[in-house]
Amino acid sequence: MKRRLLLLAIAVASVVATGYLVIRSRARIEGQPDTSAASEAGHQGKPALARAGQATKTQQINLTTNLELPPAQAPLADTFATLKQLADRGDAAAASRLYQQLTSCNKRPALERMLTNEIAQMQTAADAIGATKEDRAQLRTNIEKRRGMIAQLFTRCDGVDAAELAELSSISLEAAQLGDAEARTCYIHRGPMTNPHAALANPELFSEYAANVAPLIDAALAQGDWRVVDMLRYAYGPGGNALLSGHTGTDPAMQYRYTRLFRLGATDAYRISTLDADLARQSRQLDPAQVVDADAWAQRSYEEHFNTSSTDAVERSWDACELSIHL
């Protein structure tokens, strides 16, 4: 009986996981990024080292040049140049697709390992004594889907070279500036460190990050992005170790400010108790005037820009540069 329940659990988990990957993949091809203009937000952290870098570009398509968005399933090695030209002219859809597909190619070895491991686990479950005919049929269907994803990764990424992968940071920034919230979140968190080899070989990428991260934060806050609020409340803390922490520095008042904002949107009882404990601890580092000022800022920002649950929008353990398949 226990074996039967285990096999059913594996089958159900496999269906859910496959549906998630397929839905995300389709959404990344057919969906359009949010290209609404970002208004000035309440980000009051350190100014960027150089705020000259404009963080929100307007679409400026050169209508005299007949460039069209390439077919979604074409190999990236064949479409990279066209997508890049379109993105450079302000085409949000091209910038978003280029970011998503290049990210998948950059993560290709890890994605292939993940899919191969899932295939092996499902094959073991399908071959196990006690698996029903229906269990085996469902597991084998999911195995074939994952094999298809591996084949699509090969088709998508074969021929993409190191020089193209080295452009991931700048392409992430461009997509973020043109409204791709996923690219923005990842770039704020990791910047050029999405490709460490390219970052070390091109240190100017860190200057590019410093010049653009603050306006991107402002845009995210103006659009009510709880993920960026969550990143900031850790970045300003004494244990912040992401690239974003290098921009913000340690600032107890700012950490309290973003923790208070996140708490205002919280609906999960367990996390509310944790946030309350964090706020009590953080407030002891501030004088009463700082607490009053931070509470007022958080309340104002919440009312102006946020209308969803922070704890629903941000899982307990989440990755700003989520490992997902963009096919």
Backbone as numpy.savetxt, mean C-alpha at the origin, in Angstrom:
# Nx Ny Nz CAx CAy CAz Cx Cy Cz
-12.90 -37.58 12.07 -13.73 -36.37 12.07 -12.87 -35.12 12.07
-11.83 -35.12 12.94 -10.94 -33.97 12.99 -10.24 -33.75 11.66
-9.81 -34.89 11.03 -9.14 -34.78 9.73 -10.08 -34.18 8.70
-11.34 -34.63 8.74 -12.35 -34.12 7.80 -12.54 -32.61 7.97
-12.64 -32.18 9.24 -12.81 -30.75 9.49 -11.60 -29.96 9.03
-10.38 -30.53 9.24 -9.16 -29.85 8.81 -9.14 -29.67 7.31
-9.53 -30.75 6.59 -9.53 -30.67 5.12 -10.53 -29.63 4.63
-11.71 -29.60 5.28 -12.70 -28.61 4.89 -12.21 -27.20 5.16
-11.50 -27.03 6.29 -10.97 -25.70 6.62 -9.96 -25.26 5.58
-9.10 -26.18 5.16 -8.10 -25.85 4.14 -8.78 -25.48 2.83
-9.83 -26.26 2.49 -10.53 -25.98 1.23 -11.19 -24.63 1.25
-11.86 -24.30 2.38 -12.53 -23.01 2.49 -11.52 -21.87 2.45
-10.42 -22.03 3.21 -9.39 -20.99 3.22 -8.81 -20.79 1.84
-8.67 -21.90 1.12 -8.11 -21.82 -0.23 -9.03 -21.06 -1.16
-10.36 -21.31 -1.03 -11.32 -20.59 -1.87 -11.28 -19.10 -1.57
-11.28 -18.76 -0.26 -11.25 -17.35 0.14 -10.01 -16.66 -0.38
-8.85 -17.33 -0.20 -7.59 -16.71 -0.63 -7.56 -16.51 -2.13
-8.05 -17.52 -2.88 -8.05 -17.39 -4.33 -8.96 -16.25 -4.76
-10.16 -16.20 -4.15 -11.06 -15.12 -4.50 -10.46 -13.77 -4.24
-9.76 -13.64 -3.11 -9.12 -12.36 -2.75 -8.10 -11.95 -3.80
-7.24 -12.91 -4.17 -6.18 -12.58 -5.13 -6.76 -12.24 -6.49
-7.77 -13.06 -6.93 -8.34 -12.82 -8.25 -9.07 -11.48 -8.28
-9.87 -11.20 -7.23 -10.60 -9.93 -7.18 -9.65 -8.76 -7.17
-8.58 -8.83 -6.34 -7.62 -7.74 -6.28 -6.94 -7.55 -7.64
-6.60 -8.68 -8.30 -5.93 -8.58 -9.58 -6.82 -7.91 -10.61
-8.10 -8.34 -10.64 -9.02 -7.75 -11.61 -9.25 -6.28 -11.32
-9.36 -5.96 -10.03 -9.59 -4.56 -9.67 -8.43 -3.69 -10.09
-7.21 -4.21 -10.02 -6.04 -3.42 -10.38 -5.97 -3.16 -11.88
-6.66 -4.04 -12.69 -6.64 -3.84 -14.13 -7.80 -2.95 -14.56
-9.00 -3.24 -14.02 -10.19 -2.54 -14.50 -10.47 -1.27 -13.72
-10.07 -1.23 -12.45 -10.41 -0.09 -11.61 -9.61 1.14 -11.95
-10.19 2.29 -11.70 -9.51 3.56 -11.93 -9.08 4.14 -10.59
-7.89 4.67 -10.49 -7.46 5.27 -9.23 -8.24 6.54 -8.94
-8.25 6.90 -7.65 -8.91 8.13 -7.23 -8.03 9.31 -7.63
-8.49 10.08 -8.59 -7.68 11.19 -9.08 -8.23 12.54 -8.64
-9.09 12.52 -7.61 -9.61 13.79 -7.12 -8.49 14.61 -6.50
-8.57 15.91 -6.67 -7.51 16.78 -6.15 -7.53 16.77 -4.65
-6.34 16.75 -4.06 -6.22 16.74 -2.60 -6.19 18.17 -2.09
-7.02 18.42 -1.07 -7.00 19.75 -0.46 -5.94 19.79 0.62
-5.62 20.98 1.05 -4.61 21.15 2.11 -5.15 20.56 3.39
-4.37 19.70 4.07 -4.85 19.01 5.26 -4.20 19.56 6.50
-4.53 18.87 7.63 -4.05 19.35 8.92 -2.74 18.76 9.35
-1.90 18.27 8.44 -0.60 17.72 8.82 0.27 18.85 9.35
0.68 18.69 10.60 1.48 19.74 11.21 2.80 19.19 11.71
3.30 18.18 11.01 4.60 17.63 11.39 5.70 18.49 10.84
6.94 17.96 10.87 8.07 18.72 10.35 7.85 19.02 8.88
8.21 20.19 8.42 8.14 20.45 6.98 9.14 19.58 6.25
8.86 19.27 4.99 9.82 18.50 4.21 11.11 19.28 4.08
12.21 18.54 3.85 13.50 19.21 3.71 13.49 20.14 2.51
12.70 19.78 1.51 12.56 20.67 0.35 11.15 20.49 -0.17
10.29 21.48 0.04 8.89 21.32 -0.32 8.62 21.78 -1.74
9.70 22.00 -2.51 9.51 22.46 -3.87 8.88 21.38 -4.74
9.07 20.09 -4.38 8.50 19.01 -5.18 7.00 19.01 -5.08
6.30 19.20 -6.18 4.85 19.26 -6.17 4.28 17.88 -5.99
3.35 17.69 -5.05 2.86 16.36 -4.72 1.57 16.00 -5.42
0.92 16.91 -6.07 -0.30 16.59 -6.81 -0.21 17.22 -8.19
-0.05 16.35 -9.19 0.07 16.84 -10.56 -1.31 16.89 -11.21
-1.48 17.78 -12.16 -2.69 17.82 -12.97 -2.43 17.07 -14.27
-3.51 16.54 -14.84 -3.34 15.80 -16.08 -3.03 16.76 -17.21
-1.94 16.47 -17.91 -1.51 17.32 -19.01 -1.17 16.45 -20.21
-2.18 15.84 -20.78 -1.99 14.93 -21.91 -1.71 15.73 -23.19
-0.69 15.34 -23.89 -0.38 15.96 -25.17 -1.26 15.32 -26.24
-2.31 16.04 -26.62 -3.30 15.46 -27.52 -2.79 15.31 -28.94
-1.65 15.91 -29.26 -1.13 15.80 -30.62 -0.37 14.49 -30.81
-0.07 13.80 -29.73 0.64 12.53 -29.82 -0.33 11.41 -29.56
-0.46 10.49 -30.50 -1.47 9.44 -30.43 -0.95 8.25 -29.65
-0.85 8.41 -28.33 -0.47 7.30 -27.46 -1.70 6.80 -26.74
-1.90 5.48 -26.75 -3.05 4.90 -26.08 -2.57 3.92 -25.00
-3.41 3.69 -24.01 -3.10 2.74 -22.95 -2.98 1.35 -23.56
-1.85 0.67 -23.37 -1.66 -0.65 -23.98 -2.62 -1.68 -23.40
-2.79 -2.82 -24.07 -3.62 -3.89 -23.52 -3.11 -4.30 -22.14
-4.04 -4.57 -21.23 -3.68 -4.84 -19.84 -2.82 -6.10 -19.69
-3.03 -7.09 -20.55 -2.32 -8.36 -20.38 -1.00 -8.42 -21.16
-0.62 -7.35 -21.83 0.63 -7.36 -22.60 1.83 -7.42 -21.66
2.93 -8.06 -22.08 4.14 -8.11 -21.25 4.62 -6.70 -20.91
5.04 -6.51 -19.68 5.47 -5.19 -19.24 6.71 -4.72 -20.00
7.57 -5.65 -20.37 8.76 -5.27 -21.13 8.38 -4.58 -22.44
7.21 -4.94 -22.99 6.75 -4.35 -24.26 5.99 -3.04 -24.04
5.42 -2.85 -22.87 4.56 -1.69 -22.64 5.18 -0.65 -21.71
6.32 -0.95 -21.12 6.92 -0.07 -20.12 7.10 1.35 -20.66
7.71 1.47 -21.83 8.03 2.80 -22.37 6.76 3.62 -22.62
5.73 2.98 -23.19 4.49 3.70 -23.47 3.80 4.13 -22.18
3.72 3.21 -21.20 3.10 3.55 -19.93 3.85 4.69 -19.24
5.17 4.65 -19.33 5.97 5.70 -18.69 5.72 7.05 -19.36
5.66 7.08 -20.69 5.39 8.33 -21.38 4.02 8.89 -21.01
3.02 8.01 -20.96 1.68 8.45 -20.59 1.65 8.96 -19.14
2.32 8.23 -18.26 2.36 8.65 -16.86 3.04 10.00 -16.71
4.12 10.20 -17.45 4.84 11.48 -17.38 3.99 12.64 -17.86
2.98 12.35 -18.67 2.08 13.40 -19.16 0.86 13.57 -18.26
0.81 12.83 -17.16 -0.28 13.00 -16.23 -1.42 12.02 -16.35
-1.23 10.91 -17.08 -2.27 9.90 -17.23 -2.28 9.03 -15.97
-3.30 9.23 -15.12 -3.36 8.53 -13.84 -3.50 7.02 -14.01
-4.31 6.59 -14.98 -4.51 5.16 -15.19 -3.20 4.48 -15.61
-2.43 5.13 -16.48 -1.15 4.56 -16.91 -0.16 4.52 -15.76
-0.11 5.58 -14.97 0.81 5.62 -13.84 0.47 4.53 -12.82
-0.82 4.35 -12.57 -1.25 3.35 -11.61 -0.93 1.95 -12.10
-1.21 1.68 -13.37 -0.92 0.35 -13.90 0.57 0.08 -13.89
1.37 1.06 -14.28 2.81 0.86 -14.31 3.33 0.57 -12.90
2.86 1.32 -11.93 3.27 1.08 -10.54 2.89 -0.33 -10.09
1.64 -0.72 -10.35 1.16 -2.01 -9.89 1.91 -3.17 -10.56
2.10 -3.08 -11.86 2.74 -4.17 -12.57 4.24 -4.24 -12.25
4.89 -3.09 -12.16 6.31 -3.10 -11.83 6.53 -3.59 -10.41
5.61 -3.26 -9.50 5.70 -3.78 -8.13 5.61 -5.29 -8.11
4.67 -5.85 -8.88 4.55 -7.31 -8.96 5.82 -7.94 -9.50
6.41 -7.32 -10.51 7.64 -7.87 -11.09 8.80 -7.76 -10.10
8.83 -6.67 -9.35 9.87 -6.51 -8.34 9.74 -7.57 -7.25
8.49 -7.96 -6.95 8.22 -8.97 -5.91 8.05 -10.37 -6.49
8.33 -10.54 -7.76 8.05 -11.80 -8.42 8.62 -13.02 -7.69
9.88 -13.03 -7.27 10.39 -14.23 -6.58 9.59 -14.56 -5.33
9.25 -13.56 -4.54 8.49 -13.80 -3.31 7.08 -14.28 -3.63
6.45 -13.69 -4.65 5.11 -14.10 -5.03 5.11 -15.54 -5.54
6.10 -15.90 -6.35 6.17 -17.26 -6.86 6.39 -18.27 -5.73
7.22 -17.90 -4.75 7.42 -18.80 -3.60 6.12 -18.98 -2.83
5.39 -17.88 -2.61 4.13 -17.95 -1.88 3.13 -18.86 -2.59
2.98 -18.67 -3.90 2.03 -19.47 -4.67 2.46 -20.94 -4.73
3.75 -21.18 -4.89 4.25 -22.56 -4.95 4.02 -23.27 -3.63
4.24 -22.58 -2.51 3.98 -23.18 -1.20 2.50 -23.49 -1.01
1.63 -22.59 -1.47 0.20 -22.84 -1.35 -0.21 -24.05 -2.20
0.37 -24.18 -3.38 0.08 -25.33 -4.23 0.47 -26.62 -3.51
1.66 -26.63 -2.91 2.13 -27.83 -2.21 1.21 -28.18 -1.04
0.77 -27.19 -0.28 -0.11 -27.45 0.85 -1.46 -27.98 0.40
-2.00 -27.40 -0.68 -3.29 -27.87 -1.17 -3.18 -29.25 -1.80
-2.05 -29.54 -2.44 -1.85 -30.86 -3.02 -1.80 -31.92 -1.92
-1.13 -31.60 -0.82 -1.08 -32.53 0.31 -2.48 -32.77 0.86
-3.27 -31.72 1.00 -4.63 -31.86 1.50 -5.49 -32.68 0.55
-5.32 -32.47 -0.75 -6.12 -33.21 -1.73 -5.79 -34.68 -1.74
-4.53 -35.02 -1.45 -4.09 -36.42 -1.47 -4.31 -37.15 -0.15
-4.73 -36.40 0.87 -4.86 -36.99 2.20 -6.00 -37.99 2.27
-5.80 -39.03 3.09 -6.86 -40.00 3.32 -8.00 -39.30 4.07
-9.19 -39.46 3.59 -10.34 -38.81 4.24 -10.87 -37.64 3.44
-10.12 -37.15 2.47 -10.62 -36.06 1.63 -11.74 -36.58 0.74
-12.84 -35.86 0.69 -13.95 -36.28 -0.15 -13.69 -35.90 -1.60
-14.52 -36.41 -2.47 -14.40 -36.08 -3.88 -14.58 -34.58 -4.10
-15.52 -33.99 -3.35 -15.77 -32.56 -3.49 -14.59 -31.74 -2.99
-13.99 -32.18 -1.86 -12.80 -31.50 -1.34 -11.69 -31.48 -2.37
-11.44 -32.66 -2.94 -10.34 -32.78 -3.91 -10.60 -31.92 -5.14
-11.84 -31.90 -5.59 -12.17 -31.11 -6.79 -11.94 -29.63 -6.53
-12.36 -29.13 -5.36 -12.19 -27.72 -5.05 -10.72 -27.37 -4.89
-9.97 -28.22 -4.20 -8.54 -27.96 -4.00 -7.80 -27.97 -5.33
-8.13 -28.89 -6.20 -7.44 -28.95 -7.49 -7.80 -27.75 -8.38
-9.02 -27.28 -8.25 -9.39 -26.05 -8.97 -8.52 -24.88 -8.51
-8.33 -24.78 -7.20 -7.52 -23.69 -6.65 -6.05 -23.86 -6.99
-5.60 -25.10 -7.07 -4.21 -25.36 -7.49 -3.99 -24.85 -8.91
-4.94 -25.13 -9.79 -4.80 -24.69 -11.18 -4.84 -23.17 -11.29
-5.64 -22.53 -10.44 -5.68 -21.07 -10.46 -4.32 -20.49 -10.08
-3.68 -21.07 -9.09 -2.38 -20.58 -8.67 -1.31 -20.86 -9.70
-1.40 -22.00 -10.35 -0.47 -22.27 -11.45 -0.66 -21.25 -12.57
-1.92 -20.87 -12.81 -2.18 -19.85 -13.80 -1.59 -18.50 -13.41
-1.64 -18.18 -12.12 -1.06 -16.92 -11.64 0.45 -16.91 -11.83
1.09 -18.05 -11.56 2.53 -18.15 -11.77 2.86 -17.95 -13.25
2.06 -18.56 -14.11 2.29 -18.40 -15.56 2.08 -16.95 -15.98
1.07 -16.28 -15.40 0.83 -14.88 -15.73 1.97 -13.99 -15.25
2.53 -14.31 -14.08 3.68 -13.55 -13.60 4.84 -13.68 -14.58
5.06 -14.89 -15.09 6.15 -15.10 -16.05 5.89 -14.27 -17.31
4.66 -14.32 -17.81 4.33 -13.56 -19.02 4.46 -12.06 -18.79
3.97 -11.61 -17.65 4.01 -10.18 -17.33 5.44 -9.68 -17.18
6.29 -10.45 -16.51 7.57 -9.91 -16.04 8.79 -10.36 -16.83
8.64 -11.35 -17.68 9.79 -11.83 -18.44 10.32 -10.70 -19.32
11.60 -10.41 -19.22 12.21 -9.36 -20.01 12.31 -8.02 -19.31
11.65 -7.85 -18.16 11.79 -6.61 -17.39 13.18 -6.62 -16.76
13.97 -5.59 -17.04 15.37 -5.62 -16.62 15.61 -4.80 -15.35
16.82 -4.87 -14.85 17.18 -4.20 -13.59 17.02 -2.69 -13.70
17.29 -2.13 -14.86 17.17 -0.68 -15.04 15.72 -0.23 -14.89
14.78 -1.03 -15.41 13.37 -0.70 -15.27 12.91 -0.88 -13.82
13.36 -1.95 -13.18 13.01 -2.16 -11.77 13.57 -1.05 -10.89
14.71 -0.49 -11.29 15.33 0.60 -10.51 14.50 1.87 -10.53
13.54 1.97 -11.45 12.68 3.15 -11.53 11.44 3.04 -10.64
11.34 1.95 -9.86 10.13 1.72 -9.07 9.84 2.87 -8.11
10.86 3.41 -7.46 10.62 4.48 -6.49 10.01 5.71 -7.16
10.61 6.17 -8.25 10.09 7.35 -8.94 8.72 7.09 -9.55
8.50 5.87 -10.03 7.20 5.53 -10.59 6.15 5.46 -9.49
6.53 4.96 -8.31 5.62 4.95 -7.16 5.23 6.37 -6.79
6.20 7.26 -6.77 5.93 8.66 -6.45 4.98 9.27 -7.47
5.22 9.00 -8.74 4.38 9.58 -9.79 2.94 9.09 -9.66
2.77 7.78 -9.43 1.42 7.24 -9.26 0.75 7.85 -8.03
1.52 8.01 -6.96 0.98 8.61 -5.74 0.54 10.05 -5.98
1.33 10.80 -6.70 1.00 12.19 -7.00 -0.25 12.31 -7.86
-0.50 11.28 -8.67 -1.66 11.30 -9.57 -2.89 10.64 -8.95
-2.82 10.28 -7.67 -4.03 9.85 -6.98 -4.15 8.40 -6.60
-3.11 7.58 -6.83 -3.18 6.17 -6.45 -2.89 6.05 -4.95
-3.94 5.78 -4.16 -3.79 5.75 -2.70 -2.88 4.63 -2.24
-2.90 3.50 -2.93 -2.03 2.39 -2.56 -0.56 2.75 -2.78
-0.27 3.37 -3.91 1.10 3.81 -4.18 1.53 4.87 -3.17
0.61 5.74 -2.82 0.93 6.80 -1.87 1.29 6.23 -0.50
0.49 5.29 -0.02 0.75 4.71 1.29 2.10 4.01 1.32
2.39 3.24 0.29 3.66 2.53 0.23 4.83 3.50 0.13
4.69 4.54 -0.70 5.79 5.48 -0.88 6.05 6.25 0.41
5.01 6.68 1.11 5.20 7.39 2.38 5.95 6.50 3.36
5.60 5.25 3.41 6.20 4.34 4.39 7.63 3.94 4.01
7.83 3.62 2.74 9.09 2.99 2.36 9.91 3.78 1.35
9.29 4.67 0.60 10.03 5.48 -0.35 10.89 4.63 -1.28
12.14 5.02 -1.49 13.01 4.26 -2.40 13.40 2.89 -1.88
13.09 2.59 -0.62 13.48 1.29 -0.07 12.59 0.15 -0.55
11.65 0.44 -1.45 10.94 -0.66 -2.11 11.91 -1.46 -2.98
13.00 -0.81 -3.39 14.07 -1.49 -4.14 15.40 -1.05 -3.54
15.86 -1.71 -2.46 17.06 -1.25 -1.76 18.31 -1.17 -2.63
18.45 -2.10 -3.58 19.64 -2.08 -4.45 19.68 -0.79 -5.26
18.53 -0.42 -5.84 18.47 0.81 -6.62 18.66 2.03 -5.73
18.13 1.97 -4.50 18.25 3.11 -3.59 19.70 3.39 -3.24
20.47 2.36 -2.96 21.88 2.53 -2.62 22.68 3.02 -3.81
22.29 2.58 -5.00 23.01 3.01 -6.21 22.61 4.41 -6.65
21.45 4.89 -6.16 20.95 6.20 -6.57 20.51 7.00 -5.34
21.45 7.51 -4.57 21.10 8.21 -3.32 20.23 9.44 -3.51
20.17 9.96 -4.74 19.30 11.11 -4.98 17.82 10.75 -4.77
17.51 9.45 -4.78 16.14 9.04 -4.52 15.69 9.41 -3.12
16.63 9.46 -2.17 16.28 9.85 -0.81 15.96 11.35 -0.74
16.68 12.14 -1.54 16.35 13.57 -1.62 14.98 13.77 -2.25
14.67 12.96 -3.25 13.35 13.02 -3.89 12.26 12.69 -2.86
12.52 11.70 -2.05 11.56 11.33 -0.98 11.38 12.49 0.00
12.48 13.07 0.45 12.41 14.17 1.42 11.64 15.36 0.87
11.74 15.59 -0.43 11.09 16.74 -1.05 9.60 16.54 -1.26
9.14 15.28 -1.22 7.75 15.01 -1.60 6.90 14.35 -0.53
7.49 13.80 0.52 6.69 13.01 1.46 5.70 13.87 2.23
6.06 15.08 2.64 5.13 15.90 3.43 3.87 16.27 2.64
3.98 16.74 1.38 2.75 17.01 0.62 1.89 15.77 0.40
2.52 14.60 0.27 1.74 13.37 0.12 0.99 13.06 1.41
1.62 13.29 2.55 0.94 13.11 3.83 -0.26 14.05 3.93
-0.06 15.31 3.55 -1.15 16.29 3.57 -2.33 15.80 2.71
-2.02 15.30 1.52 -3.08 14.83 0.62 -3.81 13.64 1.22
-3.06 12.72 1.84 -3.67 11.54 2.45 -4.59 11.92 3.60
-4.17 12.85 4.43 -4.99 13.28 5.56 -6.24 14.01 5.07
-6.10 14.81 4.03 -7.25 15.52 3.47 -8.29 14.56 2.92
-7.85 13.37 2.49 -8.76 12.37 1.94 -9.16 11.33 2.98
-8.82 11.56 4.26 -9.26 10.68 5.33 -8.63 9.31 5.31
-7.35 9.23 5.01 -6.65 7.95 4.92 -6.14 7.53 6.30
-6.86 6.60 6.93 -6.49 6.15 8.27 -5.15 5.43 8.31
-4.75 4.83 7.19 -3.47 4.11 7.18 -2.31 5.07 7.42
-2.40 6.25 6.85 -1.33 7.22 7.04 -1.35 7.76 8.47
-2.53 7.93 9.04 -2.62 8.33 10.46 -1.92 7.29 11.32
-2.18 6.02 11.05 -1.56 4.94 11.83 -0.04 4.95 11.68
0.44 5.16 10.46 1.89 5.23 10.25 2.50 6.38 11.03
1.84 7.53 11.03 2.40 8.71 11.68 2.45 8.54 13.20
1.46 7.88 13.78 1.48 7.74 15.25 2.62 6.84 15.71
3.08 5.97 14.84 4.26 5.18 15.16 5.55 5.91 14.77
5.52 6.61 13.65 6.73 7.28 13.16 7.23 8.33 14.14
6.31 9.05 14.79 6.70 10.09 15.74 7.15 9.53 17.09
6.93 8.24 17.29 7.28 7.64 18.57 8.76 7.33 18.69
9.21 7.01 19.91 10.64 6.76 20.12 11.14 5.50 19.44
10.24 4.58 19.11 10.67 3.33 18.47 10.50 3.31 16.97
10.17 4.44 16.36 9.95 4.47 14.92 11.21 4.11 14.15
11.12 3.12 13.27 12.31 2.68 12.55 12.10 2.60 11.04
10.94 3.07 10.54 10.72 3.10 9.10 11.34 4.36 8.52
11.45 4.40 7.20 12.02 5.58 6.55 11.24 6.84 6.92
9.93 6.71 7.09 9.11 7.86 7.47 9.59 8.47 8.79
10.08 7.66 9.70 10.57 8.18 10.98 11.76 9.10 10.80
12.54 8.87 9.76 13.65 9.76 9.47 13.17 11.14 9.07
12.00 11.20 8.45 11.41 12.49 8.08 10.78 13.19 9.29
10.01 12.43 10.08 9.26 13.05 11.18 10.14 13.36 12.39
11.10 12.47 12.66 11.82 12.57 13.92 10.92 12.15 15.07
11.47 12.12 16.28 10.70 11.76 17.46 10.07 13.01 18.07
8.77 12.97 18.27 8.06 14.14 18.79 6.86 13.64 19.60
6.94 13.64 20.94 5.85 13.11 21.77 4.52 13.82 21.54
4.56 15.13 21.32 3.31 15.87 21.10 2.63 15.44 19.80
3.42 15.24 18.76 2.86 14.80 17.48 2.39 13.36 17.56
3.09 12.51 18.28 2.64 11.14 18.45 1.29 11.10 19.16
1.16 11.89 20.22 -0.11 11.97 20.93 -1.22 12.46 20.01
-0.90 13.45 19.20 -1.88 14.05 18.29 -2.48 13.01 17.35
-1.63 12.20 16.74 -2.13 11.21 15.77 -2.74 10.01 16.46
-2.27 9.67 17.65 -2.92 8.61 18.40 -4.32 9.03 18.81
-4.48 10.28 19.24 -5.80 10.80 19.59 -6.73 10.78 18.39
-6.24 11.19 17.23 -7.06 11.16 16.02 -7.50 9.74 15.69
-6.57 8.80 15.76 -6.90 7.40 15.46 -7.92 6.88 16.47
-7.78 7.28 17.73 -8.72 6.84 18.78 -10.12 7.36 18.51
-10.25 8.56 17.99 -11.57 9.11 17.71 -12.34 8.27 16.69
-11.63 7.61 15.80 -12.29 6.79 14.80 -12.40 5.33 15.17
-11.89 4.93 16.33 -11.82 3.52 16.70 -13.19 2.98 17.11
-13.50 1.76 16.68 -14.76 1.09 17.04 -14.53 -0.28 17.62
-13.32 -0.81 17.55 -13.00 -2.13 18.10 -12.69 -2.01 19.59
-13.42 -2.74 20.42 -13.32 -2.58 21.87 -11.91 -2.87 22.39
-11.30 -3.95 21.90 -9.97 -4.29 22.39 -8.96 -3.20 22.03
-9.02 -2.73 20.81 -8.05 -1.72 20.39 -8.33 -0.38 21.04
-9.58 -0.10 21.37 -9.90 1.13 22.09 -9.19 1.14 23.44
-9.22 0.02 24.15 -8.55 -0.04 25.45 -7.05 0.13 25.31
-6.49 -0.42 24.25 -5.05 -0.27 24.01 -4.71 1.18 23.67
-5.53 1.81 22.84 -5.30 3.21 22.47 -5.44 4.13 23.68
-6.40 3.86 24.53 -6.57 4.67 25.73 -5.34 4.57 26.63
-4.80 3.37 26.74 -3.58 3.19 27.55 -2.41 3.94 26.91
-2.32 3.89 25.57 -1.25 4.62 24.87 -1.37 6.12 25.12
-2.59 6.63 25.03 -2.81 8.07 25.23 -2.46 8.49 26.66
-2.83 7.67 27.62 -2.52 8.01 29.01 -1.01 8.07 29.22
-0.31 7.13 28.63 1.15 7.10 28.76 1.79 8.28 28.03
1.33 8.56 26.81 1.91 9.64 26.02 1.62 11.01 26.63
0.45 11.18 27.22 0.09 12.48 27.78 0.98 12.87 28.95
1.54 11.89 29.63 2.41 12.19 30.77 3.71 12.87 30.34
4.02 12.82 29.05 5.22 13.48 28.54 4.93 14.93 28.11
3.66 15.35 28.19 3.26 16.67 27.69 2.75 17.54 28.83
2.77 18.83 28.59 2.15 19.72 29.57 0.67 19.86 29.22
-0.17 20.32 30.15 -1.61 20.38 29.90 -1.99 21.17 28.65
-1.29 22.24 28.36 -1.62 23.04 27.18 -1.40 22.25 25.90
-0.34 21.46 25.85 -0.09 20.64 24.67 -1.19 19.61 24.47
-1.66 19.03 25.55 -2.73 18.03 25.45 -4.01 18.67 24.93
-4.36 19.84 25.47 -5.57 20.54 25.02 -5.46 20.89 23.54
-4.31 21.38 23.12 -4.11 21.76 21.72 -4.20 20.54 20.80
-3.59 19.44 21.21 -3.62 18.23 20.40 -5.02 17.64 20.31
-5.74 17.63 21.41 -7.10 17.11 21.41 -7.99 17.94 20.48
-7.83 19.26 20.52 -8.64 20.13 19.65 -8.30 19.89 18.19
-7.00 19.75 17.88 -6.61 19.49 16.49 -7.18 18.17 16.00
-7.08 17.14 16.84 -7.58 15.83 16.45 -9.07 15.85 16.20
-9.82 16.51 17.07 -11.27 16.59 16.90 -11.63 17.33 15.62
-10.95 18.41 15.37 -11.21 19.20 14.16 -10.88 18.40 12.90
-9.74 17.74 12.91 -9.33 16.95 11.75 -10.30 15.79 11.51
-10.73 15.16 12.58 -11.67 14.04 12.46 -12.98 14.49 11.84
-13.49 15.60 12.30 -14.78 16.09 11.78 -14.68 16.57 10.34
-13.53 17.09 9.96 -13.38 17.66 8.61 -13.04 16.62 7.55
-12.31 15.56 7.94 -11.75 14.69 6.90 -12.06 13.20 7.05
-12.59 12.76 8.19 -12.75 11.33 8.41 -14.20 11.00 8.73
-14.72 9.96 8.08 -16.11 9.55 8.33 -16.26 8.03 8.37
-15.16 7.31 8.62 -15.20 5.86 8.71 -14.48 5.43 9.99
-14.53 4.13 10.26 -13.87 3.58 11.44 -12.39 3.37 11.18
-11.56 3.89 12.08 -10.11 3.70 11.91 -9.71 2.25 12.08
-10.33 1.56 13.04 -9.93 0.17 13.30 -10.47 -0.78 12.25
-11.54 -0.39 11.55 -11.99 -1.20 10.42 -11.08 -0.99 9.21
-10.60 0.23 9.04 -9.78 0.56 7.87 -8.35 0.03 8.00
-7.88 -0.11 9.23 -6.48 -0.52 9.46 -6.47 -1.77 10.34
-6.05 -2.88 9.78 -5.98 -4.11 10.55 -4.87 -4.03 11.59
-4.93 -4.94 12.56 -3.93 -4.90 13.63 -2.52 -5.08 13.09
-2.35 -5.99 12.18 -1.05 -6.18 11.53 -1.26 -5.97 10.04
-0.67 -4.93 9.50 -0.88 -4.63 8.09 0.43 -4.16 7.49
0.51 -4.28 6.18 1.72 -3.93 5.45 1.40 -2.78 4.51
2.10 -1.67 4.67 1.85 -0.52 3.80 2.17 -0.81 2.35
3.03 -1.79 2.11 3.36 -2.20 0.73 2.94 -3.65 0.58
1.65 -3.88 0.68 1.08 -5.21 0.74 1.54 -6.10 -0.40
1.85 -7.33 -0.07 2.30 -8.30 -1.06 1.08 -8.86 -1.75
0.72 -8.30 -2.89 -0.45 -8.75 -3.64 -0.08 -8.89 -5.11
-0.94 -9.56 -5.85 -0.64 -9.85 -7.25 -1.42 -8.90 -8.15
-0.72 -8.16 -8.98 -1.33 -7.25 -9.96 -1.11 -7.85 -11.35
-2.11 -8.52 -11.87 -1.95 -9.17 -13.18 -2.90 -8.56 -14.20
